[in-house]
Structures are given as C-alpha cells and as structure tokens.
Amino acid sequence: MTLLDDAQVLLPELVALRRAIHADPELGLELPRTQRRVLDALETLGLEVVLGEGLSSIAAVVRGAHPGPTVLLRADMDALPLVEDTGLDYAATGERMHACGHDLHVAGLVGAAHLLAGRREELHGDVLLMFQPGEELGDGAKRMLAEGLLETTGSRPVAAFGIHVVPGEYGVFSTRPGALMAGAIEVEITVTGAGGHASAPHLTRDPVPVAAELVTALQTFVTRRFDVFDPVVLSVTQLHAGGPARNIIADTATLVASVRVLSHESSARVQTELPALVREIAAAHGCTAQVDVTVLCAPTVNDARAVERVRATLRGLFGDERVWETAHPVMGSEDFSFVLEQVPGAFLFLRATPAEVDLETASPNHSPTVVFDDAVLADQAVALAAFAMETLTA
C-alpha cells in the first residue's frame, strides 16, 4: 500500500484524536492532558520518547533500519485564550480554544509517525518528532532547543519541516523560499521626566510631549532607515501617562510597540538602533528613557533547496494544482523560526476550509469562529512522512 492508502486507513483515528484535543484545549507550556493523548496515540509504535523537564513537550524518535542522518518534523500543541463560537458538536467549552489549528498539527504528526514507523525498513536514518507546547503564549521552541532537542537522536538534524493549517481552498499547500513569516519584537519604553502642576509646565520636564514625539519618530525610523524591500512594520499599541487628577503632569509616560521584521539583519538593527534613537530624543527634552526590547520570534526563513524538495514531493503526491507559491511573506510570526535558525528546512501552509464555508467570508486563524476540515489530516500526515523519507533518501 502507498502512503496515501495507509493514511486513509488511519484517518478515522486521526480525526478522533484531533477532536478529542479540540474539545479539551490547554494553554501555554503545561499541557498534561494533550501530552497524555499524544503518548497514548504513539504507544504501539515502539518509539524512543523523551519528555520535557520544564514543559509538556515530547521528542519521539522513529529509528530507521539503516544508518543515516536525522530529519525533524514538528507540531505545536497549545491553544488560545478564546471562547469558541463555532457551533461544532466537539467545540470547546470555557475560555480556551484551538483557534489556530494546533489540534490538527498534533494529529497530523501522529499520523506521520504511524506511516514512518510502518516503513522503518525503508528509512536510511532517523526521524525526530517534535511535539511542542507554548507556541502561542510561551517560548516552547526555545525551551525544547535549550533542553537538547537537536541532540535527541545522537546526530543533529540535517533538515526540519512543519505544516500550518490556514483558511483557504481545501487541500492546497503553499510556501516560498526565504522569508515566509515575520519575526516579532516587543518594545516597552518608559520616559522619565519631572512632574508638577499643569499650570506651570515650565517648572517640569513633561514626559508626555516626549512620548507623543516618539510615536511619530518611530514611524520615521521605520520608513527612513529600512529598505522597502526588507520591510519593517512598527505599531505603537499602548500609550499611558498620568493618573486620575487632570491638572497634574506625571513623572513618567510609557509606550509599548510591536515590531515585525523579515530578516535577521533588520531584527538586529531594530534591537540596537531603536533604543539609541529613543534615548537621544528623550535626552533632547531633558528626560531619560528606559527601553526594553524582547525578541518574541525570529523571522521564519525557509531554505531554498528544502523548499524545492518539498514542492517536488507534493507535486508527485497531489499534483501541480495543489502546490502554490506563497506570493509574499506573512507578517504573523511563528516560533518554529528558532529551529530553522539552526537547521535548514521548510515551513508550509495547508489550506483546510470546509467545502460548505464561503472562502470569501471564512474566518481567519485566531478567530473564535474559525473552522477547519479535519479530513485534511490524511494529506498532512502523508506530506510530513514523505518529506522525511525523501530527505533521508536524498
């Protein structure tokens, strides 16, 4: 039987797993019930399993019958703090929801594990399965890497692959070489001056005009220091100053900004040049500025050769019409980027809107009304397994 045939046999089991996870979502780094379901689903496969020490991660190894390199396949497992409004009969209750498709990612990788375990005799090398918590509200990928994920099999992976479901024409895969998704940087700025009475601003060092100037200066920083073909997006999302009294100039004002970048070079420049600009503007007004920069995610950058390989594999499995080019990078972020910083590989999108949903009005990821057709799990499992097998063969 082919991979496609075997995946169809597995599909009811994968759908049941996906729906059980969907109905019982967990947040962050500690996902004990989700972890237990994954372990139960892998139990009969004879895999080598390593559990995370400070998080509910699973690293499982499919050992090939023949010596060779390691390939990594990844699925994230955590949900979002949303109240589900889909009307599904397996919808989550409470204030948590799998609104980003991670429940499908988990079931799809479990399917790939079954397909690969049944083909050990064909594998010239090993496959490392990365079941990761804390993608949405934590630093799960970094934590797994810090715990030694890439050394699990005894040889560091030579390639890494992941698939993310998104709304769109059912069953279509897409990706692109180079930057696929943006890196995310959070900036918190505290401007400190000297407060006083609003009737005598000349006796103060008012931080509010400084904060206002910074809002516009940061936009100029983006548009005048960065190449339009390596774009940076900066949004000031919070601005706070003062208290309940309306006639008092406060000592401090704070700003919070979200920055998205598409290259490691731009990320490095934001981290050094933005704080310098802020401090100099504050100093020009007799104030000081504390700037805290946090890198939430690196840019997700695909290896060109890996993209070429997965496209060829997908076309051979599903036909040209189901393999598209992602036209431009997505400004959302993904912490699989930290894996791709260390291992060349490819991240892909898989469209999974149910046939009865109008594509024009389909809800996006992170919406309380987003729905995915879990029949796509068979193809997701096949694609992941095939990526590993083709890479090990190559």
NURO-613051 format. One record per residue (C-alpha): residue number from 1; x, y negated, z. Coordinates in Angstrom, 1 decimal, m for minus. Each point is the difference from the previous one (the first is absolute). Layout:
NURO-613051
<palo:NUM; px:X; py:Y; pz:Z> $
...
//
This chain:
NURO-613051
<palo:1; px:0.0; py:0.0; pz:0.0> $
<palo:2; px:1.1; py:m3.6; pz:m0.6> $
<palo:3; px:0.3; py:m2.8; pz:2.5> $
<palo:4; px:m3.2; py:m1.4; pz:m1.3> $
<palo:5; px:m1.8; py:3.4; pz:0.4> $
<palo:6; px:1.3; py:0.5; pz:3.6> $
<palo:7; px:m0.9; py:m3.6; pz:1.0> $
<palo:8; px:m3.6; py:0.6; pz:m1.1> $
<palo:9; px:m0.2; py:3.0; pz:2.2> $
<palo:10; px:1.4; py:m2.0; pz:2.9> $
<palo:11; px:m2.3; py:m3.0; pz:m0.6> $
<palo:12; px:m2.9; py:0.9; pz:2.4> $
<palo:13; px:2.5; py:0.5; pz:2.8> $
<palo:14; px:1.7; py:m3.3; pz:m0.7> $
<palo:15; px:m3.3; py:m1.9; pz:m0.2> $
<palo:16; px:m1.0; py:1.5; pz:3.3> $
<palo:17; px:3.3; py:m1.1; pz:1.6> $
<palo:18; px:m0.3; py:m3.5; pz:m1.5> $
<palo:19; px:m3.6; py:m0.4; pz:1.3> $
<palo:20; px:0.9; py:1.2; pz:3.5> $
<palo:21; px:2.8; py:m2.6; pz:0.2> $
<palo:22; px:m2.2; py:m2.7; pz:m1.5> $
<palo:23; px:m2.7; py:0.6; pz:2.7> $
<palo:24; px:2.6; py:m0.1; pz:2.8> $
<palo:25; px:2.4; py:m2.9; pz:m0.8> $
<palo:26; px:2.9; py:m1.0; pz:2.2> $
<palo:27; px:2.1; py:m3.1; pz:0.1> $
<palo:28; px:3.7; py:m0.8; pz:0.2> $
<palo:29; px:2.8; py:2.3; pz:1.0> $
<palo:30; px:m1.8; py:2.5; pz:2.2> $
<palo:31; px:m2.4; py:2.2; pz:m2.0> $
<palo:32; px:m0.2; py:3.2; pz:2.0> $
<palo:33; px:m3.2; py:1.3; pz:m1.5> $
<palo:34; px:1.1; py:m0.7; pz:m3.6> $
<palo:35; px:3.3; py:1.6; pz:0.7> $
<palo:36; px:m1.7; py:3.1; pz:1.4> $
<palo:37; px:m2.2; py:0.3; pz:m3.1> $
<palo:38; px:3.1; py:m0.2; pz:m2.3> $
<palo:39; px:1.9; py:2.5; pz:2.0> $
<palo:40; px:m2.9; py:2.4; pz:m0.1> $
<palo:41; px:m0.3; py:m0.4; pz:m3.8> $
<palo:42; px:3.7; py:0.8; pz:m0.4> $
<palo:43; px:0.1; py:2.8; pz:2.5> $
<palo:44; px:m0.1; py:3.0; pz:m2.4> $
<palo:45; px:2.6; py:m1.4; pz:m2.4> $
<palo:46; px:3.1; py:0.9; pz:2.0> $
<palo:47; px:1.5; py:m3.5; pz:m0.1> $
<palo:48; px:2.7; py:m1.4; pz:2.2> $
<palo:49; px:m1.7; py:m2.7; pz:2.0> $
<palo:50; px:1.5; py:m2.9; pz:2.0> $
<palo:51; px:m2.2; py:m2.3; pz:2.1> $
<palo:52; px:0.7; py:m3.6; pz:0.8> $
<palo:53; px:1.3; py:m0.8; pz:3.4> $
<palo:54; px:m1.5; py:m3.5; pz:0.4> $
<palo:55; px:m2.9; py:0.3; pz:m2.5> $
<palo:56; px:m2.4; py:2.6; pz:m1.4> $
<palo:57; px:2.1; py:0.6; pz:m3.1> $
<palo:58; px:0.5; py:3.4; pz:m1.8> $
<palo:59; px:3.0; py:0.9; pz:m2.1> $
<palo:60; px:m0.6; py:3.4; pz:m1.7> $
<palo:61; px:2.4; py:1.8; pz:m2.3> $
<palo:62; px:m0.8; py:2.3; pz:m2.8> $
<palo:63; px:3.2; py:2.0; pz:m0.5> $
<palo:64; px:0.6; py:1.1; pz:m3.5> $
<palo:65; px:1.3; py:3.5; pz:m0.8> $
<palo:66; px:3.1; py:m1.5; pz:m1.8> $
<palo:67; px:2.5; py:m2.5; pz:1.2> $
<palo:68; px:m0.4; py:m3.6; pz:m1.2> $
<palo:69; px:m0.7; py:m3.5; pz:1.1> $
<palo:70; px:m2.9; py:m1.5; pz:2.0> $
<palo:71; px:m3.0; py:m1.9; pz:m1.3> $
<palo:72; px:m2.2; py:m2.0; pz:2.4> $
<palo:73; px:m3.8; py:m0.4; pz:m0.4> $
<palo:74; px:m1.9; py:m2.3; pz:2.3> $
<palo:75; px:m3.5; py:m0.7; pz:1.3> $
<palo:76; px:m1.1; py:m2.5; pz:2.6> $
<palo:77; px:m2.6; py:1.0; pz:2.6> $
<palo:78; px:m1.3; py:m3.0; pz:1.9> $
<palo:79; px:m3.3; py:m2.0; pz:m0.3> $
<palo:80; px:m1.0; py:m3.6; pz:0.4> $
<palo:81; px:m2.0; py:m1.9; pz:2.7> $
<palo:82; px:m3.2; py:m0.4; pz:m2.1> $
<palo:83; px:m3.6; py:1.0; pz:0.6> $
<palo:84; px:m0.9; py:2.3; pz:m3.0> $
<palo:85; px:m3.0; py:m1.0; pz:m2.1> $
<palo:86; px:0.0; py:2.6; pz:m2.8> $
<palo:87; px:m3.0; py:2.1; pz:0.9> $
<palo:88; px:1.9; py:3.2; pz:m0.6> $
<palo:89; px:m1.2; py:3.0; pz:2.0> $
<palo:90; px:3.5; py:0.5; pz:1.3> $
<palo:91; px:0.5; py:m3.7; pz:0.8> $
<palo:92; px:2.0; py:m1.0; pz:3.1> $
<palo:93; px:m1.8; py:m1.5; pz:2.9> $
<palo:94; px:1.4; py:m2.6; pz:2.3> $
<palo:95; px:2.5; py:m2.7; pz:m0.9> $
<palo:96; px:2.5; py:2.0; pz:m2.1> $
<palo:97; px:m0.1; py:1.1; pz:m3.6> $
<palo:98; px:2.1; py:1.5; pz:m2.7> $
<palo:99; px:m0.4; py:m2.9; pz:m2.4> $
<palo:100; px:3.3; py:0.4; pz:m1.8> $
<palo:101; px:m0.2; py:3.6; pz:m1.1> $
<palo:102; px:2.5; py:1.4; pz:2.4> $
<palo:103; px:m2.3; py:2.9; pz:0.7> $
<palo:104; px:0.3; py:1.0; pz:m3.7> $
<palo:105; px:3.7; py:m0.5; pz:0.1> $
<palo:106; px:0.3; py:2.5; pz:2.9> $
<palo:107; px:m2.3; py:2.6; pz:m1.7> $
<palo:108; px:1.8; py:m0.4; pz:m3.3> $
<palo:109; px:3.4; py:0.6; pz:1.6> $
<palo:110; px:m1.3; py:3.1; pz:1.8> $
<palo:111; px:m1.2; py:1.2; pz:m3.4> $
<palo:112; px:3.4; py:m0.5; pz:m1.4> $
<palo:113; px:1.5; py:1.9; pz:2.9> $
<palo:114; px:m2.2; py:3.0; pz:m0.8> $
<palo:115; px:0.9; py:m0.2; pz:m3.7> $
<palo:116; px:3.7; py:m0.2; pz:0.7> $
<palo:117; px:0.1; py:2.7; pz:2.7> $
<palo:118; px:m1.6; py:2.4; pz:m2.5> $
<palo:119; px:2.8; py:m0.7; pz:m2.5> $
<palo:120; px:3.0; py:0.3; pz:2.3> $
<palo:121; px:1.7; py:2.4; pz:m2.4> $
<palo:122; px:0.0; py:m2.7; pz:m2.7> $
<palo:123; px:1.5; py:m2.7; pz:2.2> $
<palo:124; px:3.7; py:m0.8; pz:m0.3> $
<palo:125; px:0.1; py:m2.1; pz:3.1> $
<palo:126; px:m2.2; py:m1.2; pz:2.8> $
<palo:127; px:m3.0; py:m2.3; pz:0.3> $
<palo:128; px:m0.4; py:m2.3; pz:3.0> $
<palo:129; px:m3.6; py:m0.9; pz:0.8> $
<palo:130; px:m0.2; py:m3.3; pz:1.9> $
<palo:131; px:m3.3; py:m0.5; pz:1.9> $
<palo:132; px:0.3; py:m3.5; pz:1.3> $
<palo:133; px:m2.1; py:m1.9; pz:2.6> $
<palo:134; px:0.2; py:m3.7; pz:0.5> $
<palo:135; px:m0.1; py:m1.4; pz:m3.5> $
<palo:136; px:m2.7; py:m2.5; pz:0.6> $
<palo:137; px:0.6; py:m1.1; pz:3.6> $
<palo:138; px:3.4; py:1.2; pz:0.8> $
<palo:139; px:3.5; py:0.7; pz:m1.3> $
<palo:140; px:m0.5; py:3.7; pz:m0.7> $
<palo:141; px:2.4; py:0.4; pz:m2.9> $
<palo:142; px:2.8; py:m1.8; pz:1.8> $
<palo:143; px:m0.6; py:2.0; pz:3.1> $
<palo:144; px:0.1; py:3.3; pz:m1.9> $
<palo:145; px:3.2; py:m1.0; pz:m1.8> $
<palo:146; px:1.6; py:m1.0; pz:3.3> $
<palo:147; px:m0.9; py:3.4; pz:1.4> $
<palo:148; px:2.0; py:1.7; pz:m2.8> $
<palo:149; px:m2.7; py:0.8; pz:m2.6> $
<palo:150; px:2.5; py:0.0; pz:m2.9> $
<palo:151; px:2.2; py:2.6; pz:1.7> $
<palo:152; px:m2.8; py:2.4; pz:0.7> $
<palo:153; px:0.9; py:2.6; pz:m2.6> $
<palo:154; px:3.7; py:m0.3; pz:0.4> $
<palo:155; px:0.5; py:m2.0; pz:m3.2> $
<palo:156; px:m1.3; py:m3.5; pz:m0.6> $
<palo:157; px:m2.8; py:m0.2; pz:m2.6> $
<palo:158; px:1.0; py:m0.9; pz:m3.6> $
<palo:159; px:m3.5; py:m1.3; pz:m0.8> $
<palo:160; px:m3.1; py:m1.1; pz:1.8> $
<palo:161; px:m3.6; py:m0.3; pz:m1.3> $
<palo:162; px:m3.3; py:m1.2; pz:1.3> $
<palo:163; px:m3.5; py:m0.6; pz:m1.3> $
<palo:164; px:m2.5; py:m2.6; pz:1.2> $
<palo:165; px:m3.7; py:0.1; pz:m0.9> $
<palo:166; px:m1.7; py:m3.2; pz:m1.2> $
<palo:167; px:m3.3; py:m0.9; pz:m1.6> $
<palo:168; px:m0.2; py:0.2; pz:m3.7> $
<palo:169; px:m0.7; py:2.3; pz:m2.9> $
<palo:170; px:m0.1; py:3.5; pz:1.4> $
<palo:171; px:3.1; py:2.2; pz:m0.3> $
<palo:172; px:2.3; py:m2.6; pz:m1.6> $
<palo:173; px:3.6; py:m0.2; pz:1.3> $
<palo:174; px:2.1; py:m3.1; pz:m0.3> $
<palo:175; px:3.4; py:m1.3; pz:1.0> $
<palo:176; px:2.9; py:m2.1; pz:m1.3> $
<palo:177; px:3.8; py:m0.1; pz:0.3> $
<palo:178; px:1.5; py:m2.6; pz:2.3> $
<palo:179; px:m2.2; py:m2.0; pz:2.5> $
<palo:180; px:m3.4; py:1.6; pz:0.4> $
<palo:181; px:m1.1; py:m1.6; pz:3.3> $
<palo:182; px:1.1; py:m3.0; pz:1.9> $
<palo:183; px:2.0; py:m0.1; pz:3.2> $
<palo:184; px:m1.7; py:m1.7; pz:3.0> $
<palo:185; px:1.6; py:m2.5; pz:2.3> $
<palo:186; px:m1.7; py:m1.7; pz:3.0> $
<palo:187; px:1.3; py:m3.4; pz:1.2> $
<palo:188; px:m1.0; py:m1.6; pz:3.3> $
<palo:189; px:1.2; py:m3.6; pz:0.5> $
<palo:190; px:m0.2; py:m2.0; pz:3.3> $
<palo:191; px:0.7; py:m3.7; pz:m0.3> $
<palo:192; px:0.9; py:m1.6; pz:3.3> $
<palo:193; px:m0.1; py:m3.7; pz:0.6> $
<palo:194; px:m1.1; py:m2.1; pz:2.9> $
<palo:195; px:m3.7; py:m0.6; pz:0.7> $
<palo:196; px:m1.8; py:m3.0; pz:1.4> $
<palo:197; px:m3.0; py:m2.2; pz:m0.3> $
<palo:198; px:m1.6; py:m0.3; pz:m3.4> $
<palo:199; px:m0.2; py:m3.8; pz:0.3> $
<palo:200; px:3.8; py:m0.2; pz:0.1> $
<palo:201; px:1.5; py:2.4; pz:m2.5> $
<palo:202; px:3.2; py:m2.0; pz:m0.2> $
<palo:203; px:0.8; py:1.2; pz:3.5> $
<palo:204; px:m0.3; py:3.6; pz:m1.0> $
<palo:205; px:1.7; py:2.3; pz:m2.5> $
<palo:206; px:m3.2; py:1.3; pz:m1.6> $
<palo:207; px:0.3; py:3.6; pz:m1.4> $
<palo:208; px:m3.3; py:m0.2; pz:m1.9> $
<palo:209; px:1.2; py:m2.1; pz:m2.9> $
<palo:210; px:3.1; py:2.2; pz:m0.2> $
<palo:211; px:m2.2; py:3.1; pz:m0.2> $
<palo:212; px:m2.1; py:m1.7; pz:m2.7> $
<palo:213; px:3.1; py:m0.9; pz:m2.0> $
<palo:214; px:1.3; py:3.6; pz:0.3> $
<palo:215; px:m3.2; py:1.3; pz:m1.6> $
<palo:216; px:0.7; py:m1.9; pz:m3.2> $
<palo:217; px:3.8; py:0.4; pz:0.2> $
<palo:218; px:m0.3; py:3.8; pz:0.2> $
<palo:219; px:m2.1; py:m0.1; pz:m3.3> $
<palo:220; px:2.7; py:m2.1; pz:m1.6> $
<palo:221; px:2.7; py:2.4; pz:1.3> $
<palo:222; px:m1.7; py:2.9; pz:m1.8> $
<palo:223; px:m0.6; py:m1.8; pz:m3.3> $
<palo:224; px:3.3; py:m1.9; pz:m0.3> $
<palo:225; px:2.5; py:2.6; pz:1.4> $
<palo:226; px:m1.2; py:3.2; pz:m1.6> $
<palo:227; px:m0.2; py:1.2; pz:m3.6> $
<palo:228; px:m3.6; py:0.2; pz:m1.2> $
<palo:229; px:0.9; py:3.4; pz:m1.5> $
<palo:230; px:1.0; py:1.3; pz:3.5> $
<palo:231; px:m3.0; py:m1.5; pz:1.8> $
<palo:232; px:m0.4; py:m0.8; pz:3.7> $
<palo:233; px:m3.5; py:m0.5; pz:1.5> $
<palo:234; px:m0.2; py:m1.9; pz:3.2> $
<palo:235; px:m3.2; py:m0.8; pz:1.9> $
<palo:236; px:m0.2; py:m1.8; pz:3.3> $
<palo:237; px:m2.8; py:1.9; pz:1.8> $
<palo:238; px:0.0; py:m1.6; pz:3.4> $
<palo:239; px:0.6; py:m3.5; pz:1.4> $
<palo:240; px:m0.4; py:m0.8; pz:3.6> $
<palo:241; px:0.6; py:m3.1; pz:2.2> $
<palo:242; px:m1.5; py:m1.7; pz:3.0> $
<palo:243; px:m2.5; py:1.0; pz:2.6> $
<palo:244; px:m3.6; py:m1.0; pz:1.1> $
<palo:245; px:0.9; py:m3.7; pz:0.6> $
<palo:246; px:m0.3; py:m2.0; pz:m3.2> $
<palo:247; px:2.2; py:m2.9; pz:1.1> $
<palo:248; px:3.2; py:1.9; pz:0.8> $
<palo:249; px:2.8; py:0.6; pz:m2.4> $
<palo:250; px:1.3; py:3.5; pz:0.7> $
<palo:251; px:3.6; py:1.0; pz:0.6> $
<palo:252; px:m0.1; py:2.8; pz:m2.6> $
<palo:253; px:m1.6; py:1.1; pz:m3.3> $
<palo:254; px:0.1; py:3.5; pz:m1.5> $
<palo:255; px:m0.4; py:1.3; pz:m3.5> $
<palo:256; px:m0.2; py:3.6; pz:m1.2> $
<palo:257; px:0.7; py:0.9; pz:m3.7> $
<palo:258; px:m0.2; py:3.1; pz:m2.1> $
<palo:259; px:2.6; py:0.3; pz:m2.7> $
<palo:260; px:0.0; py:2.6; pz:m2.9> $
<palo:261; px:3.2; py:0.7; pz:m2.0> $
<palo:262; px:0.7; py:2.3; pz:m3.0> $
<palo:263; px:3.8; py:0.4; pz:0.4> $
<palo:264; px:2.4; py:0.7; pz:2.8> $
<palo:265; px:2.0; py:m3.1; pz:m1.1> $
<palo:266; px:m3.1; py:m2.2; pz:0.5> $
<palo:267; px:m0.6; py:1.6; pz:3.4> $
<palo:268; px:3.5; py:m0.7; pz:1.1> $
<palo:269; px:m0.2; py:m3.6; pz:m1.1> $
<palo:270; px:m3.4; py:m0.6; pz:1.8> $
<palo:271; px:1.5; py:1.4; pz:3.2> $
<palo:272; px:2.9; py:m2.4; pz:m0.1> $
<palo:273; px:m1.1; py:m3.1; pz:m1.9> $
<palo:274; px:m3.5; py:m0.5; pz:1.4> $
<palo:275; px:1.1; py:m0.3; pz:3.7> $
<palo:276; px:2.7; py:m2.4; pz:m1.0> $
<palo:277; px:m2.5; py:m2.2; pz:m1.9> $
<palo:278; px:m2.5; py:0.0; pz:2.9> $
<palo:279; px:2.7; py:m0.9; pz:2.6> $
<palo:280; px:1.3; py:m2.9; pz:m2.1> $
<palo:281; px:m3.4; py:m1.5; pz:m0.5> $
<palo:282; px:m0.8; py:0.2; pz:3.7> $
<palo:283; px:3.3; py:m1.5; pz:0.8> $
<palo:284; px:m0.6; py:m2.9; pz:m2.3> $
<palo:285; px:m3.0; py:m0.9; pz:2.2> $
<palo:286; px:1.8; py:0.4; pz:3.3> $
<palo:287; px:m1.5; py:3.4; pz:0.6> $
<palo:288; px:1.3; py:3.6; pz:0.2> $
<palo:289; px:m1.4; py:3.1; pz:m1.6> $
<palo:290; px:0.2; py:3.6; pz:0.9> $
<palo:291; px:m0.5; py:2.3; pz:m3.0> $
<palo:292; px:m0.7; py:3.7; pz:0.4> $
<palo:293; px:0.2; py:2.0; pz:m3.2> $
<palo:294; px:m1.3; py:3.6; pz:m0.1> $
<palo:295; px:0.4; py:2.3; pz:m3.0> $
<palo:296; px:m3.1; py:2.2; pz:0.0> $
<palo:297; px:0.7; py:1.8; pz:m3.3> $
<palo:298; px:2.7; py:m0.1; pz:m2.6> $
<palo:299; px:m1.0; py:m0.3; pz:m3.6> $
<palo:300; px:m1.0; py:3.4; pz:m1.5> $
<palo:301; px:2.4; py:0.4; pz:m2.8> $
<palo:302; px:m0.2; py:3.0; pz:m2.3> $
<palo:303; px:3.0; py:1.7; pz:m1.6> $
<palo:304; px:m0.3; py:m0.3; pz:m3.8> $
<palo:305; px:1.1; py:3.6; pz:m0.7> $
<palo:306; px:m2.4; py:1.4; pz:2.6> $
<palo:307; px:m2.9; py:m1.9; pz:m1.6> $
<palo:308; px:0.9; py:1.3; pz:m3.4> $
<palo:309; px:0.1; py:3.6; pz:1.4> $
<palo:310; px:m3.4; py:m0.3; pz:1.8> $
<palo:311; px:m1.7; py:m1.5; pz:m3.0> $
<palo:312; px:1.2; py:2.9; pz:m2.2> $
<palo:313; px:m1.2; py:2.5; pz:2.6> $
<palo:314; px:m3.4; py:m1.7; pz:0.3> $
<palo:315; px:m0.5; py:m0.2; pz:m3.8> $
<palo:316; px:0.9; py:3.7; pz:m0.3> $
<palo:317; px:m2.6; py:0.9; pz:2.7> $
<palo:318; px:m2.8; py:m2.4; pz:m0.7> $
<palo:319; px:0.5; py:m1.7; pz:m3.4> $
<palo:320; px:1.2; py:m3.4; pz:m1.1> $
<palo:321; px:m3.4; py:m1.6; pz:0.6> $
<palo:322; px:0.3; py:0.5; pz:3.8> $
<palo:323; px:3.4; py:m1.6; pz:0.4> $
<palo:324; px:0.1; py:m3.8; pz:m0.1> $
<palo:325; px:2.6; py:m2.7; pz:0.6> $
<palo:326; px:m0.5; py:m2.2; pz:3.0> $
<palo:327; px:0.0; py:m3.3; pz:m1.7> $
<palo:328; px:1.5; py:m2.1; pz:2.8> $
<palo:329; px:1.1; py:0.5; pz:3.6> $
<palo:330; px:m2.7; py:0.1; pz:2.7> $
<palo:331; px:0.5; py:m2.6; pz:2.7> $
<palo:332; px:m1.2; py:2.4; pz:2.7> $
<palo:333; px:2.7; py:1.9; pz:2.0> $
<palo:334; px:0.8; py:3.6; pz:0.8> $
<palo:335; px:2.6; py:1.3; pz:2.5> $
<palo:336; px:1.0; py:3.0; pz:m2.3> $
<palo:337; px:2.2; py:m2.8; pz:m1.2> $
<palo:338; px:2.4; py:0.8; pz:2.8> $
<palo:339; px:0.4; py:3.5; pz:m1.3> $
<palo:340; px:0.6; py:m1.2; pz:m3.6> $
<palo:341; px:2.7; py:m2.3; pz:1.3> $
<palo:342; px:2.0; py:3.1; pz:0.9> $
<palo:343; px:m1.3; py:2.6; pz:m2.5> $
<palo:344; px:m0.7; py:m0.7; pz:m3.7> $
<palo:345; px:m3.5; py:0.9; pz:m0.9> $
<palo:346; px:m3.4; py:m1.2; pz:m1.1> $
<palo:347; px:m3.3; py:m1.1; pz:1.6> $
<palo:348; px:m3.2; py:0.3; pz:m2.1> $
<palo:349; px:m3.6; py:m1.0; pz:0.1> $
<palo:350; px:m2.8; py:2.4; pz:m0.6> $
<palo:351; px:m3.5; py:m1.4; pz:m0.8> $
<palo:352; px:m2.8; py:1.8; pz:1.7> $
<palo:353; px:m3.3; py:m1.9; pz:m0.2> $
<palo:354; px:m3.0; py:2.3; pz:m0.1> $
<palo:355; px:m1.9; py:0.2; pz:m3.3> $
<palo:356; px:m3.1; py:m1.4; pz:1.5> $
<palo:357; px:1.7; py:m3.2; pz:1.1> $
<palo:358; px:0.2; py:m3.0; pz:m2.4> $
<palo:359; px:3.7; py:m0.7; pz:m0.6> $
<palo:360; px:m0.7; py:m3.8; pz:m0.2> $
<palo:361; px:m1.4; py:m0.1; pz:3.5> $
<palo:362; px:2.0; py:2.8; pz:1.7> $
<palo:363; px:1.3; py:m1.0; pz:3.4> $
<palo:364; px:3.7; py:m0.3; pz:0.4> $
<palo:365; px:2.3; py:1.8; pz:2.5> $
<palo:366; px:m0.4; py:m1.4; pz:3.5> $
<palo:367; px:m3.7; py:m0.7; pz:m0.5> $
<palo:368; px:m2.6; py:1.6; pz:2.3> $
<palo:369; px:m1.9; py:1.1; pz:m3.0> $
<palo:370; px:2.8; py:1.6; pz:m2.1> $
<palo:371; px:m0.7; py:3.6; pz:m1.2> $
<palo:372; px:2.2; py:2.5; pz:m1.8> $
<palo:373; px:m0.8; py:3.2; pz:m1.8> $
<palo:374; px:1.8; py:2.8; pz:1.8> $
<palo:375; px:m0.2; py:2.2; pz:m3.1> $
<palo:376; px:3.2; py:m1.8; pz:m1.0> $
<palo:377; px:1.8; py:1.9; pz:2.7> $
<palo:378; px:0.7; py:2.9; pz:m2.3> $
<palo:379; px:1.8; py:m2.2; pz:m2.5> $
<palo:380; px:1.8; py:m1.9; pz:2.8> $
<palo:381; px:1.4; py:3.3; pz:1.4> $
<palo:382; px:1.0; py:1.2; pz:m3.5> $
<palo:383; px:1.8; py:m3.2; pz:m0.8> $
<palo:384; px:2.0; py:0.0; pz:3.3> $
<palo:385; px:0.9; py:3.6; pz:m0.3> $
<palo:386; px:1.0; py:m0.5; pz:m3.7> $
<palo:387; px:2.2; py:m3.0; pz:0.8> $
<palo:388; px:2.0; py:2.1; pz:2.5> $
<palo:389; px:0.2; py:3.0; pz:m2.3> $
<palo:390; px:1.1; py:m2.0; pz:m3.1> $
<palo:391; px:2.6; py:m1.9; pz:2.1> $
<palo:392; px:1.5; py:3.2; pz:1.4> $
<palo:393; px:0.1; py:1.5; pz:m3.5> $
<palo:394; px:1.7; py:m3.0; pz:m1.4> $
//
